[in-house]
Amino acid sequence: MRARITALTIAIFVFALVAFAFVAGGSATIIEQRSRKAVRLALEAGGQSWVQVHTDGLLVNLVGTAPSEAERFRALTIVSTVVDSSRIVDNTDAEVVKPIAPPAFSLQMLRNDEGISLIGLVPKGTDREALLKRLDGLAGEGKVTDMLESADYPVPAGWAPALAFGLETLEALPRAKVSIDPGHIAVEAITDSPEEKARVEADLKRERPADVRLDAEIAAPRPVITPFTLRFLIDAEGARFDACSADTTRARTRILAAARLAGAKGDLDCTIGMGTPSPQWADAVVKALGALKDLGAGTVTFSDADVALVAAEGTDPAQFDTVVGELESNLPDVFSLKAELTKKAEAGDAVPVFSALLREDGHVVLRGRVGGERARAAVESFARAQFGAEAVYTATRLDPNLPEGWPVRTLSALEALRLMHDGMVSVTPDLIRLTGITGDRQASDKAARLFAQRLGEEAQIALSVKYDKRLDETLALPDGAECVRRLNAVLQDNKVTFEPASATIPESAAPQLEALAKAMKQCQDFRMEVAGHTDSQGSEEGNLKLSQNRAEAVLEALRARRVLTRNLVAKGYGEAQPIADNSTEEGREANRRIEFVLLDATPVGEDVPVDLPVSEDALSAEPVEAAPEAVFDESGFVDAPMEDAHGEPMPEPSDAAPAEAPAAQATEPATDAGPAEAAPAEAAPVETAPEAAPVPADSEPESAAPEAPAAAPEAATPEAAAPETAPEPSEPAVEAGAEPAAPEAAQTPPTQTPPTQTPPAEAAPVEAAPGIPVLPGAEAPGRPKPRPAGLGPAQD
């Protein structure tokens, strides 16, 4: 019985235990499910779906990777609102956050008459105190507005050189906005004139650091042109402008289109400016150019609203009357026309001449006729004021019978000669002829405007002005020696490498070639040699061929980068010209090189652009789509060739002014030059150029001798045959039938007034040469030679 009770008791306990375990396990499972479900719902509602929830009894295990530490903390906070924080097991982590990128540093500096403003974000390492102190000295105390912010991040690469260049730029430009970014600056500025604009652009390009990119927008107001001048002529050399002005781009297009229809060729340009006398300026000019085209030869000159039309000698009078009548009737009302038909001059008339020669060294030689002692003193004083007190040599003679207005013509001629770098001006009663080379793109316009203002629009002038961009100070172009120095410096800093024993340039050498091509942009006008060199390893013949192939490879690489290579020649020298010891690796590396060698210091002339066809529609007053602006390049007006490579005048038009013809006809070979013409040996020296000392040229027309064949281009002009218009001092001439003499010697009859000045006693006669002398490269005429600062005496 007892055993049964014991067994029953045990069974009851076991059953109770099983029941309890079942009830407890089911309760735990229900709690786990409910907890997991509640947590998941809360996380989903909170946007934290990245969390994985696992339950283990009362514990809630969280697993997953949060997008950020903030999101992880937010998920834990949500879970803690559902279950007790003691039940939460956190096994989550957060993604690794990248370092915060530094901000984009930028500085804008705005300068005007009111002061300087600074806006932007700069690195904390920037010395703002020194920056503000420097700008205070530029704008004045209290005129610098500092609105800069700074950030404590490392100074980015390229920031320091860009900041330094930007400050230098701001100092040079009184009205400008300079924006600075790492490795880049942008400049917006206003200048006072187109010349100033060109100078600023050239300075910025020249001073820009190699590792700084520059974007510059330099503006300049249109120049005020007074008088508003235009001069167009048709002669034996063709149709061309001596001066051209326009009030709008559309007007310029119409004027240049009319000029091309009248026969003008080459690179034409017309200055756009303010000061036009009438909005119908282009209408009047187009009609006048059409009239001159119908006449066939002559000149038309506009000076504000005054128009002078001069028909060439030999024009049919009936045709002249018809053309002038049509032009006079159709010109806009504000314009007045003066028309003249040139008559043939009578032979035998003596033509007085005054001339001034401006040489490359800045010295000036005055010859010819002046009215009296007071007129001579006035001319000398004016010339010294224009060219320097020590730069003027006078060899003039007095003539009381000069025509009215002679002093004004001579002084105007000297003032126009001042626009030249070197050249010559001659004055006759009917014509002023100016020839020369200049670095001023607008020199021809300025000369024509000056003559029209001083002498009137009907004054007869002949301009043959050649623009040489290497004399233009605003462009600051390097000469040949400087080009070679720059190119070889680039090669030294960025050596062009080749694949071993090959002429193949690897792709890794592209930056070096880009740097070389950039340096070549301003040096494409000089004849240079691309020389290739190797070390002494290998055979001499193989090295010679390898160096030639490598030089040609560099030439081809430059051509592929749009560099004009027509003036470059490739030549290999192999191992023949080492610059280091070939027994060491360093020496052999130095000997494997590319070099540039200057072949000619004189720049090669530019090609004349091909003319584009112009139709009659281009003359319409309405906008013309068929005449694009690209037809008329902004590079400037290029006149007809005036001098050769050595500065000698080229032949002038065959239909020159009639007043000069008698002088040419009266020219006869001199056969009786006597001792009276020789300069006294004991005369005091006069400070002039060392190559030849000028002497008075005051002989009568009958004694003027023709030039030798070597100086034929100068003798071809009527002025050259005139008594006072002497040849270039640097080019000796041989008189027909006479012994060789000094180049400045003149034939003076004993009865004439002796000169007031004498040449240097030490000037030795120069032997006549049959050809044109060839100067060394360093003294080549094409090499830009700035005018001496004080124009002091030339040194031997």
Secondary structure, 3 states (H helix, E strand, C coil): CHHHHHHHHHHHHHHHHHHHHHHHHHHHHHHHHHHHHHHHHHHHHCCCCCCEEEEECCEEEEEEEECCHHHHHHHHHHHHCCCCHHHEEEEEEECCCCCCCCCCCEEEEEEECCEEEEEEEEECCCCHHHHHHHHHHHHCCCCEEEEEEEECCCCCCCHHHHHHHHHHHHHHCCCEEEEEECCEEEEEEECCCHHHHHHHHHHHHHHCCCCCEEEEEEECCCCECCCCEEEEEEECCEEEEEECEECCHHHHHHHHHHHHHCCECCCCCCEECECCCCCCHHHHHHHHHHHHHHHCCEEEEEECCEEEEEECCCCCHHHHHHHHHHHHHHCCCCCEEEEEECCCCCCCCCCCCEEEEECCCCCEEEEEEECCHHHHHHHHHHHHHHHCCCCEEEEEEECCCCCCCHHHHHHHHHHHHCCCCEEEEEECCCCEEEEEEECCCCHHHHHHHHHHHHHCCCCCEEEEEEECHHHCCCCCCCCHHHHHHHHHHHHHHCCCCCCCCCCCCCHHHHHHHHHHHHHHCCCCCCEEEEEEECCCCCCHHHHHHHHHHHHHHHHHHHHHCCCCCCCEEEEECCCCCCCCCCCCHHHHHHHCEEEEEEEECCCCCCCCCCCCCCCHHHHCCCCCCCCCHHHCCCCCCCCCCCECCCCCECCCCCCCCHHHHHHHHCCCCCCCCCHHHCCCCCCCCCCCCCCCCCCCCCCCHHHCCCCCHHHHHHHCCHHHHCCCCCCCCCCCCCCCCCCCCCCCCCCCCCCCCCCCCCCCCCCCCCCCCCCCCCCCHHHCCCCCCCCCCCCCCCCC
